[in-house]
Amino acid sequence: MRHLTQRTTRMPWVVMLLLCCVPLAGQGSDAKGNYVALGFGSESCQTFLQARSNGLDLPYRHWVTGYLIAVNKLTKDTVDM
């Protein structure tokens, strides 16, 4: 009986310790809501349209594909954006 009591008392501490080791989701902005757009995400739509009309839009397509994959993975109940 004493062994069961020790186990029951120890279990919440073990759970709390394990929860401290679980990585948390990252934030994409600071406390004020500021963020930095990198790569083609900082380009204007006009720049993309010019590249597309010249047949040079492949890097943009790769960037958008990576972005959509991240949205699909990180958004709950989303399979195909």
N, C-alpha and C positions, 0 to 999 in steps of 0.2 A: 504494500500500500504506500509506503514511504517513497519507493522508487517512482510510482505513478505521480505522486505529488511533486517531486523534484522535476520530472519530465514536463508536467503541465506548467510549472513555474518558469522553467527554462525556455520553453517553446516561444513565447512572445519576444524574448530577447534575441533569439536566433533569427526569427522572422524580421525583426527591426534591423538587425545587422545586415542581413541579406538585402533588404530594401535599400540600405545605404549604398550598396555596391552596384545597384542597377543603374545603368546610364539613363539620363533623362533626355527628352527631346530638346534639340537646340533651338535657339531663337535666332531669327534672321535679322533682327534689328536690336538697337540698343534701348535703354530705358525711355528715351525720348521718341522712339519710333523711327530713328534715322537708319538708313541702310545704304549699301553700295551695290550698284548693278555692275557686273563684270561681263566682259566678252560682248557678244552680239546683243545681249539684253539691254545694253545702254545705247544702241544705235536707234536712229529714228526710223519710222515706217518708210519715209521717202528714200532713205539709203537702201533699205531692203528692196523696195520696188525698182530702184535703178539697177541694183545688182541682178534682180530677177529678170528684168528686160534684157540685160546683157548676157544672161545665162551663167552668171557667177554667184548664184544663190545657194550652192551646195553647203558651204559652211553654215549658213543661216538655218538650213534644214536640219543639219546635225545638232545645232544648238537647241532648236525648237523640240526636236525629238528627245534630247536629254532632259529638257525642262518638263515635257509632258510625262516622261517616265517617272521623274521625281514627284510630280503632282499625283500621278496614279498611285505611287507607292506610299506617299505620306498622307493622302487624304482618305479618311475613313469611308468605307462603302463605295469606293471608286475603283472600277476595274479598267475602264478604257475612257480616258478623258475625251 
